[in-house]
Amino acid sequence: MTNIIPPKGGSDIMEEGLRKRINFDDYNAHLILSRCTEDQIVDGKINILWQHLNYNEPLTQGMLNKFFTRAIDAFVYVSHWQHEKFRYVYHIPVDNAYVIKNAIDPIEYIPRSKGEKIRLIYTSAPFRGLDILLDAFDLLKRDDIELHVYSSTIVYGSGYDAHHGATYAPLFERAANTPGVIYHGYAPNSEVIKALQQAHIFAYPSMFEETCCLAMIEAGAAGCALVGHNLGALAETGSEFATLVPIRIDNTRIAQKYAEVLNSTINCYWENEKWRQNQSEFFNNFYSWDAKVKQWHSLLEEISLSPFKRNSRI
């Protein structure tokens, strides 16, 4: 019998963490995760859409349905960048829009030891820039670094893996066969966190418009230097700590520029330990569940007391 693996992507981790901390029934509220379809609406409840997806993804196109949007009491976005995109594209009102960013459990900062190889780490889906990173890694031609890759399609569940796994198999094979690259495939989040605490640089040349990057938040809290692209909400997520490489026209130029910045980050890594400690403290405090749960309770109390709830199909 084949084991069915449920999805454990970033939004799934966020939903699980939030529901452990808040009972939405206490507020007569119904939480909708990203999917903008009428069948998600529950009559007689406060309907809250917690949007993790980007504005141009298929499951968000229901925002064009005025019946759906008028039935939502609160739209919760995970970054200001994402909210602005939805506002511009769908021309939705802003009176019931809120931004509450992703959250993490505390991640201890562990000082790295000098004398070891610099560990680069990638901890996201393959389609978010793994090919660019492998190209850049080849260009570095250094024997004092190693790249650890935690990436798979199984993270989105057995069904997704069955349909899309073969598409990325050559990329995973390339990672596994590239000298200096250690390909780990799928690992539970707890194992990934431990790997981040041992890594030096979070190498993430994402070609995907992130709405709020949980992988970067975890890496920032663990004290990894952050090297990404200036795309989507990565600038907002990384705050003043991330080094963001400008996007170029084609993949070859993208990889070349990313390799240059990554090489510079490697060269000056040991000069910035205090900076990384400050970074870890910032991410652990600002993105803590304690802070975000307070925002959620405040939102729920505000909506539950509002005389303008949109809690029926009238």
C-alpha positions as CSV (number, residue, x, y, z in Angstrom):
1,M,0.0,0.0,0.0
2,T,1.4,3.4,-1.0
3,N,1.7,5.9,1.9
4,I,-0.2,9.1,1.2
5,I,2.0,12.1,2.3
6,P,0.0,15.2,3.1
7,P,1.4,18.5,1.8
8,K,3.7,20.5,4.1
9,G,4.5,23.6,2.1
10,G,4.9,27.0,3.8
11,S,1.2,27.9,3.8
12,D,0.4,24.4,5.3
13,I,2.9,25.0,8.1
14,M,1.4,28.4,8.7
15,E,-2.1,27.2,8.9
16,E,-1.2,24.3,11.3
17,G,0.7,26.7,13.5
18,L,-2.1,29.3,13.6
19,R,-4.9,26.8,14.3
20,K,-2.9,25.4,17.2
21,R,-2.9,28.8,18.8
22,I,-6.3,30.2,17.9
23,N,-9.7,28.6,18.0
24,F,-11.7,30.4,15.3
25,D,-14.9,29.0,16.7
26,D,-14.5,31.3,19.7
27,Y,-15.1,34.2,17.3
28,N,-17.7,32.5,15.1
29,A,-15.1,32.8,12.4
30,H,-14.2,30.6,9.4
31,L,-10.7,30.7,8.0
32,I,-10.3,30.3,4.2
33,L,-6.7,29.5,3.1
34,S,-6.0,31.2,-0.2
35,R,-8.6,29.5,-2.4
36,C,-11.0,32.2,-3.8
37,T,-14.1,30.1,-4.7
38,E,-17.7,30.5,-3.5
39,D,-17.8,27.0,-2.0
40,Q,-15.4,28.2,0.7
41,I,-17.9,30.7,2.1
42,V,-19.8,29.6,5.2
43,D,-23.1,31.3,5.9
44,G,-23.6,32.7,9.4
45,K,-19.8,32.8,10.0
46,I,-17.2,35.6,9.8
47,N,-15.4,34.6,6.7
48,I,-11.7,35.4,6.7
49,L,-9.5,34.9,3.6
50,W,-5.9,34.3,4.5
51,Q,-4.1,34.8,1.2
52,H,-0.7,33.2,0.7
53,L,-0.7,33.0,-3.1
54,N,0.3,35.6,-5.6
55,Y,-2.3,37.7,-7.5
56,N,-1.7,35.8,-10.8
57,E,-2.2,32.2,-9.6
58,P,-5.3,30.3,-10.8
59,L,-6.8,29.8,-7.3
60,T,-6.9,33.6,-6.8
61,Q,-8.9,34.4,-9.9
62,G,-12.1,34.2,-7.9
63,M,-11.3,37.7,-6.7
64,L,-12.9,38.8,-9.9
65,N,-16.2,37.4,-8.6
66,K,-17.9,40.2,-6.7
67,F,-20.2,37.7,-4.9
68,F,-17.2,36.1,-3.4
69,T,-15.4,39.3,-2.4
70,R,-18.5,40.8,-0.9
71,A,-18.9,37.7,1.3
72,I,-15.5,38.0,2.8
73,D,-15.3,39.9,6.1
74,A,-11.5,40.3,6.1
75,F,-8.7,39.8,3.6
76,V,-5.5,39.0,5.4
77,Y,-2.3,39.2,3.3
78,V,1.2,38.1,4.3
79,S,3.1,41.1,3.0
80,H,2.4,44.7,2.0
81,W,3.8,43.9,-1.4
82,Q,1.2,41.2,-1.9
83,H,-1.6,43.4,-0.7
84,E,-0.6,46.2,-3.1
85,K,-0.6,43.7,-6.0
86,F,-4.1,42.5,-5.2
87,R,-5.3,46.0,-4.7
88,Y,-4.1,47.2,-8.1
89,V,-5.1,44.1,-10.0
90,Y,-8.5,43.4,-8.6
91,H,-9.5,47.0,-7.6
92,I,-10.8,45.7,-4.2
93,P,-11.7,48.0,-1.3
94,V,-9.1,48.4,1.4
95,D,-11.5,48.9,4.4
96,N,-11.3,45.2,5.3
97,A,-7.7,44.4,4.2
98,Y,-5.0,43.5,6.7
99,V,-1.4,42.5,6.6
100,I,-0.2,39.9,9.1
101,K,3.1,38.3,8.1
102,N,4.2,34.7,8.5
103,A,5.5,33.4,11.8
104,I,8.0,31.0,13.2
105,D,8.9,29.3,16.5
106,P,12.2,30.6,18.0
107,I,15.3,29.4,16.2
108,E,18.5,29.5,18.3
109,Y,21.5,31.3,16.8
110,I,24.5,29.0,17.0
111,P,27.9,30.7,16.2
112,R,29.7,29.0,13.4
113,S,33.2,27.7,13.8
114,K,36.0,29.1,11.6
115,G,38.2,26.7,9.7
116,E,35.3,24.7,8.2
117,K,34.0,24.9,4.7
118,I,31.4,27.6,4.1
119,R,28.0,25.9,3.8
120,L,25.5,27.3,1.3
121,I,22.0,26.1,1.8
122,Y,18.8,26.0,-0.4
123,T,15.6,25.0,1.3
124,S,12.7,25.6,-1.2
125,A,10.9,24.1,-4.1
126,P,12.9,23.3,-7.2
127,F,11.1,25.8,-9.5
128,R,12.1,28.8,-7.3
129,G,15.6,29.1,-8.5
130,L,17.5,25.8,-7.9
131,D,18.6,25.7,-11.6
132,I,20.1,29.2,-11.3
133,L,21.9,28.3,-8.1
134,L,23.5,25.2,-9.6
135,D,24.7,27.3,-12.6
136,A,26.1,29.9,-10.2
137,F,27.7,27.3,-8.0
138,D,29.5,25.9,-11.1
139,L,30.8,29.4,-11.9
140,L,32.3,29.8,-8.4
141,K,34.9,27.0,-8.9
142,R,35.8,27.1,-5.2
143,D,36.9,24.2,-3.0
144,D,36.3,26.0,0.3
145,I,32.5,25.8,0.0
146,E,29.7,23.2,-0.2
147,L,26.1,23.5,-1.1
148,H,23.3,21.6,0.8
149,V,20.1,21.3,-1.2
150,Y,16.8,20.5,0.6
151,S,14.3,20.5,-2.2
152,S,11.7,18.1,-3.5
153,T,8.2,17.9,-5.0
154,I,7.0,15.6,-2.2
155,V,6.8,18.6,0.1
156,Y,3.5,19.5,-1.7
157,G,2.1,16.0,-1.1
158,S,2.0,12.7,-2.8
159,G,-0.5,13.8,-5.4
160,Y,1.7,16.7,-6.5
161,D,4.8,14.6,-6.5
162,A,3.1,11.9,-8.7
163,H,2.1,14.5,-11.3
164,H,5.2,16.8,-11.2
165,G,8.1,14.8,-9.7
166,A,9.4,13.6,-13.1
167,T,9.6,17.1,-14.4
168,Y,12.2,18.0,-11.8
169,A,14.0,14.7,-11.6
170,P,16.8,15.8,-14.0
171,L,17.4,18.9,-11.8
172,F,17.6,16.8,-8.6
173,E,19.9,14.3,-10.4
174,R,22.2,17.2,-11.4
175,A,22.3,18.4,-7.8
176,A,23.1,14.9,-6.6
177,N,25.9,14.5,-9.1
178,T,27.6,17.9,-8.9
179,P,30.8,17.9,-6.9
180,G,30.5,20.0,-3.8
181,V,26.7,19.7,-3.7
182,I,25.0,17.5,-1.1
183,Y,21.5,16.8,-2.2
184,H,19.2,15.9,0.7
185,G,15.9,15.9,-1.1
186,Y,12.9,16.0,1.3
187,A,13.4,16.5,5.0
188,P,10.9,17.4,7.7
189,N,10.9,21.0,8.8
190,S,12.6,20.2,12.1
191,E,15.6,18.7,10.2
192,V,15.8,21.7,7.9
193,I,15.9,24.0,10.9
194,K,18.9,22.1,12.3
195,A,20.6,22.3,8.9
196,L,20.1,26.1,8.8
197,Q,21.7,26.5,12.2
198,Q,24.8,24.8,10.8
199,A,24.8,26.6,7.4
200,H,26.5,29.9,6.7
201,I,24.7,31.4,3.7
202,F,21.1,31.0,2.6
203,A,21.6,31.0,-1.2
204,Y,18.2,31.7,-2.8
205,P,18.2,33.1,-6.3
206,S,14.4,32.9,-6.5
207,M,12.8,33.4,-9.9
208,F,9.4,33.2,-8.2
209,E,7.5,36.2,-6.8
210,E,7.3,35.2,-3.2
211,T,4.5,36.8,-1.1
212,C,6.3,36.3,2.2
213,C,9.2,33.8,2.2
214,L,9.1,31.4,5.1
215,A,12.3,29.8,4.0
216,M,14.1,33.2,4.2
217,I,12.5,34.0,7.6
218,E,13.8,30.7,9.0
219,A,17.2,31.2,7.6
220,G,17.4,34.7,8.9
221,A,16.4,33.6,12.4
222,A,19.0,30.9,12.3
223,G,21.7,33.5,11.5
224,C,22.5,32.6,7.9
225,A,23.7,35.4,5.6
226,L,20.9,36.0,3.1
227,V,21.5,36.3,-0.6
228,G,18.4,36.5,-2.9
229,H,16.9,38.3,-5.8
230,N,15.1,41.6,-5.8
231,L,11.8,39.9,-6.8
232,G,8.4,39.8,-5.1
233,A,8.3,40.4,-1.4
234,L,11.9,39.2,-0.7
235,A,13.0,42.8,-0.1
236,E,10.2,43.2,2.5
237,T,10.8,39.8,4.1
238,G,14.6,40.2,4.3
239,S,14.3,43.8,5.6
240,E,17.8,45.5,5.8
241,F,19.6,42.2,6.3
242,A,19.2,40.4,2.9
243,T,21.6,41.0,0.0
244,L,19.4,41.2,-3.1
245,V,20.8,40.7,-6.6
246,P,19.1,42.6,-9.5
247,I,17.3,40.4,-12.0
248,R,18.9,40.2,-15.4
249,I,17.4,39.5,-18.9
250,D,18.3,35.8,-19.3
251,N,19.3,32.9,-17.1
252,T,23.0,33.0,-18.1
253,R,23.4,36.7,-17.1
254,I,21.3,36.0,-13.9
255,A,23.6,33.2,-12.9
256,Q,26.7,35.2,-13.6
257,K,25.6,38.2,-11.5
258,Y,24.3,36.0,-8.7
259,A,27.6,34.1,-8.6
260,E,29.5,37.4,-8.3
261,V,27.5,38.6,-5.3
262,L,27.5,35.1,-3.7
263,N,31.3,35.0,-4.1
264,S,31.6,38.4,-2.4
265,T,29.4,37.3,0.4
266,I,31.6,34.2,0.9
267,N,34.8,36.3,0.9
268,C,33.6,38.6,3.7
269,Y,31.5,36.1,5.6
270,W,33.6,36.1,8.8
271,E,33.7,39.9,9.1
272,N,30.0,40.1,10.0
273,E,29.2,37.8,12.9
274,K,27.7,40.6,15.0
275,W,25.5,41.6,12.1
276,R,24.2,38.0,11.9
277,Q,23.5,37.9,15.6
278,N,21.4,41.1,15.3
279,Q,19.7,39.6,12.3
280,S,18.8,36.5,14.2
281,E,17.3,38.5,17.0
282,F,15.3,40.6,14.6
283,F,13.8,37.7,12.8
284,N,13.0,35.8,16.0
285,N,11.3,38.7,17.5
286,F,9.5,40.3,14.6
287,Y,8.3,37.0,13.0
288,S,7.5,35.3,16.3
289,W,4.2,33.5,16.8
290,D,3.7,35.5,20.0
291,A,3.7,38.7,18.0
292,K,1.6,37.5,15.1
293,V,-1.0,35.8,17.3
294,K,-1.6,39.1,19.1
295,Q,-2.3,40.7,15.7
296,W,-4.7,37.9,14.8
297,H,-6.6,38.3,18.1
298,S,-6.8,42.0,17.6
299,L,-8.2,41.5,14.1
300,L,-10.7,38.9,15.2
301,E,-11.9,41.1,18.1
302,E,-12.3,44.0,15.7
303,I,-14.3,42.1,13.2
304,S,-16.5,40.2,15.7
305,L,-17.6,43.6,17.2
306,S,-18.1,45.3,13.8
307,P,-21.8,46.0,12.9
308,F,-20.8,45.7,9.2
309,K,-20.0,42.0,9.0
310,R,-20.6,40.4,5.7
311,N,-21.7,37.1,7.2
312,S,-24.7,36.1,5.0
313,R,-25.4,35.6,1.3
314,I,-28.1,38.3,1.2
